[in-house]
Amino acid sequence: MDDRMLRRRVYGADHEDPDPGAQPGRQYGELVGGPLDGLLLDITGWSARRLAEEAALPTEIGRYGPGGRAHYRRRAHDPARWDWSGDSR
């Protein structure tokens, strides 16, 4: 994990967490586009099947506000990045 990743905020980290960034020994995917752009998704321990599925991440800052979800799918040619595919309720 490079230094740039260690300084990035992890999706789901508490806003008051003094260290909301990536942690050594964990695996992350970078969320690209959409409301969660730039955040890291902790994928430590995910199975190959789970990694191949779309991640529907709860968020209040997407198109549908509280109760909405932002959808991300892992890039086939660049598995370290997850592209936004839209929002849902």
Number of C-alpha atoms within 10 A of each C-alpha: 12 7 8 8 17 16 13 16 18 23 22 14 14 11 9 7 8 8 15 17 17 24 15 9 8 11 16 20 22 22 24 19 15 18 19 20 14 17 21 26 22 17 13 11 10 11 9 8 7 11 14 14 11 15 18 17 16 19 20 13 15 20 16 14 14 12 12 18 22 23 22 23 19 21 13 10 7 9 14 15 20 23 19 21 15 15 20 15 13
